[in-house]
Amino acid sequence: MRSFATTTSLGGPAFKQHRLSLWEREWDKQQQEKQRQSSEGVEELSVVVNTEAFASDSSTSPSEVVVKKRKGTTLFELAQEVLSKRDLKNLVVAQVNGTIVDCTRELDNGDTNVILLPFSHPEARHAFWHSSAHILGAALESYYHNWQRELAETASKHKGADGNHAQGSKTASHSETEQAQVLLSDGPALREEDDGNGGFFYEFLLRPKEGEPSKDLRASAKDFEGVTRIARRLVAANVPFQRMVVSKEIAREMFKYNKLKLELLDKIPEHEQLTLYKCGDFIDLCRGPHIVNTGLVQAFKVDHISGASWTQDTNELLQRVYGISFPSTALLKEYADKKEEAHKRDHRIIGQKQRLWMFHNTSPGSAFWLPHGTRIYNTLLAFIRRHYLKRGYEEVITPTLFHKSLWQTSGHWEHYKEDMFLLSAAHHEQQGKKQTQPNHGHDHDHDHNHGHNHENNEEHLMGLKPMNCPGHCLIFASEGRSYRDLPLRLADFGILHRNELSGALSGLTRVRRFQQDDAHIFCAEEDVQQEIAGCLDFLHDVYSTLGFTYSLALSTRPAAGSLGEDAQWQRAEAALRRALERHYRNNNTTNNNNNNTTNNNNNNNTNNNNTPYRVKEGDGAFYGPKIDVELRDALGRAHQCGTIQLDFVLPSRFDLSYQSHYHKDPSASNNNTQQQQQQQQQQQ
């Protein structure tokens, strides 16, 4: 069993030492218990190891092999036996029984299937960039706690290069003490389908050190060189990533100096396992997975900086530093070239130059469509409306604002409330009641509460709709339906609002106010395949007319948390498969994603049945399977766009039903109705 207990210190204040000592104490305790258990006997496991993701002309690794290994063997040790030395250098993470995990994870009972994943796999890239975010966090923490010294070192290097001073020289006036308090928040990886680039960022709060006068401290691009220098130092040290499960009490004690981490801790459900990762003397809350060690990150670049609010009700501004990394400098150069080309094609720049739209800070994430842009907008609406008419859709218009009771019925209040814009109608409800009362001679009425009675506010909360489906359910339920009314296809260009984080807003690709060609089809279960096929034909006609190439993926039942009976899921997935196969036969197309070697190996994204579409096992929604549509732009970047979803749950929540044709039989019960299925299509 390999031990990963190396510590590389980047220097730092007392909180680092406290954090590190707590880790080492708990780590030693858990290692002793693990050794005690391993001494009681070691089982031998038979494991199927798949290395197809490494397939290339230069790879010499077998595509699949069955090995027998002892329980407790790490996945990295397993990989050393089945991968060539060249492929081993590209190993990032592994997939065990459908779950992406660290390669430092040890084999346990039930681990029968292992898939080894290189950087070319999307989930491996995500883990690689997540690990790089930890490297960035460690560098930021070290840099800003020694801010003045690091700036001086950077300046002296540049002077040395000019011949004024020796490179790397320092003067006695540069303090070695802390220059700022830096509180790290969160450091996630960015998915390529979200912004087309990938990478990572880390958010943090800068404050003057204790005893210093209050002032506004801001990070800037001048700091990038110093932060990168520390990050590369950590990479060169080949520092391992270590994972440890701890209690909330230990985590609270470890991060008691940082209110941002404590707030993140509070959001973790009590029943959820809490894990920490350590890299050098940097320790962070994280679910993982991560790479084996920092040495895999051969190219690291701090890219740009922005700001983001910590919460909606605070004025404290977090700094957000973005970065990108790769396992080779060649890949970084390729990325830089693509980014330069992407900048030339940036819709945010082109749209303003052509006077199509504008944005204003008084309404973040909401486009102002200018005359030229509005003409294009209306032309696209007319184009989609012609398709709706041709395909039997009925266009409807639904309200923008709904009472919270609707969202409670639909389930959005429980799962989506934080991403909705809410307002209270309590004050107006109270004023309305007052106007119905006799005046008794008073010519004025002062309401000193101004509607801010919080006990009443909850009852009168309203929400701007983030999607159209609940409103369409109300339309279906507004009158009695029979089998003759089905399928009922409702289309809606309604205005939607979603409370996206300010830091996530980006041109027209991530907004707070938008419209989409959104439709919901209410149909009987036996009509699902035919309706799905119709949706796929619709998508194909629209995307091909507009010059897009696309690929499709079937997302199947999640391993846990799904609703509905097994037989229902099996029938639904079979119907979607048949519709997909018909679609590819009729259009004589192949999965465009297969032509890109860096994107055809998604997590649980397999083509083992030689299907032209990908299958994402377990990636469906809790309410039904779905088909995801991925478009590619002029630079070949993938963008998750339309989706066709089958929903078992929403009709049940709204108690939707129709009179079946069986009701014509006199022997049938008066209550013989069938709950209808709902299919939701969203094209964005």
Phi, psi and omega in degrees: 000129183278140178256132178241086185229019181290140177238126174244115184268134175261010183079157178163176186280186187296325183297329178294317181295320178296315179300315183292321181294322177297317178301308185298323178296313181290322179300311180300319180298315181289325178294322178296319178293323179294319178294323178297317180291322181291335180286348181278358179130143183239126179274155175256132184247145175259120188235132173269118183251121181255129180237024183300332182295343179269358186304124176195171181296332184266352183280136177247008181281142176295148183288330179203140180211146176256125181234155174249121182226156178286144173302134183102349175292135179283156179295331177292319177295323176296317181296327180300334182274334187249343180259148172291164180299323179296314181291327181299327179292340181262359181291130181247300181217182178226162175243120181244118180050040175091358182245132177284128185222166174294152174281352173275355178295142182264143178297140180224173178304137179091352178278084186260337182232123181235129175244123180269135190237127176270180182298334181293344179278131184305319180289330176291318177299319180298316178294321179300314181287331175294318177296321178296328176297323176294321176298318177297317179299317178297319181292319179297316181299316180290317185296309187283342173280351176227044192303307185297318180295318181293320177297321179295321179295320177297315181297318182293327177296317180291323177294320178298323180293333179273355179089002181282324180219161176293142183297135177080006182287155178231162173245159185293341182283351181277114185291141175266002183271172178297137179251346180201159169264124178244122178250112180282143178255267186227147181222080182271166168274155177257134179276140183298327181290345180277319183230001178080355184241324187080204182098211187195169172211166172223133179258145181203162180244129178256133177223155174297150178293161182303135180092344179275151178295149181293133177202163182274113180257128181233135172286157179212173180297341177296338182276347189300319183297317180292319178296317180296321180300317180291320179299316180293329176296320179291321178297315182297335181282353178055045186283132180284154169267129179242139181246139178214135174273130181224168175278164178295328180297315179295317180297320179297318179294323182292324184248026183295342180281349191235105182295332181291318178292324179295323177293321176296322177299319181297335182277349180279123181303147183300326183280349184276138178295134183255123182238147174242151173236141180240137177220104189068231176260013177266129181231137185215152170291131183190143175273341182078196358277173182224167178290168183292313179207167185293340184297343180290338183272087184276343178227122185223130181219130170277124195263302181201178186223147176211182178237155178206143177285143179291313175224168181292337186250029178226151177265357180293129183257123174275144172273139177235112179257127181261150177215168176219149181209159180210162177280000177208153178291333179296320179292325177294320178295318178299319178297316181297320179296316179295322181293322178296318178293321179296324179298323179294333183255011184300118183297334180293325179280313182298317181300322179284321179297323180271005177055048178269319181206170176213164174233156178218144185291351175283346178215072185301139176074016181232118184282141167262113180276118181277170186308313180297316180295323180295325177297316178295317180304310182292329176295319178293321177299316180296322178299313180291323180298324178296321177293319179301315181297316181296327188257010173080027176269146175253121180278135178233163174235127183238159182299158177269331186244129180229150175293151184301337181299326178295317182289332175292319178296316184286339183098353181291331180298324181281321189255346189226004186305318184294341182258013180251153172270121184244150173211158182254135176258015186300315183299316182289327176295318180294319180294323179297320178293322181295324182292342178273353180267151176297147186281330181058032172088352179282131181263001175208158183216113181264121175255099186285349179278338179051035175079010184261031176280101188293336178294327180270337185301317184301322182293330187252017180294138177237156180227134172291133188291131175269347177205166188264346191303316180299321179296323179290328175296321178296322178295316180299320184279356186287347178209163178293138182241147174235175181298338180290338181279348186261150354285143177257115184251111182252128179245149188209127173260027185302150179283127182246150178228131175227133187277069179293149176298143184301323181290345181268349183293138183205101176051227178267355183275337176218105187230173176256337180231127183200168171234152178216156177281090191248130181222152176231131182247122177261119186213164175283157183301324182291348180260001186301311183300315181297319181290321177298316179300320177297320178296318179296320176298319178301309180301314183299315181297317182292309184293321180291323177298321182274000175084019179269145164261149185213164174226158184239150178219134176266121178258121187261184188301131177297152181295331181216153172086000181280155178249154181107162182277155181304314183297324179295316178296317181298316179295319182295313180296321178297320179295319179293321178298314181296321178295319178296315181296319177298319181300314182289327176295312184292327184260358177051044182246162173240166181291109182302335181293337182289346182274000182241109187292342180270357184229008186259016183234048182301152174306126181055026183250090190238156174236040184297336180267015181056035178276151178285349178250160177273154175241120178256092184297129176077008184260007178288170177281163181295340185261358179159165178287168182207164174243121179264142180245126182243121178264157175240136180272188184297338179262007179082008180282141182273141177225121174293123185235254183291160175212143177246115187244140174255126188241114175276336197270316187300318177301325179291319181297325181264005178054048181275137180209165175221159179278116182283164180290343178294339182293344177292338179288121182301336181280351182285152179290151177296339181263016184283085175236158179244132175289132185273158176270151175240132174247131182246126175247128175234126175239122183243000000 
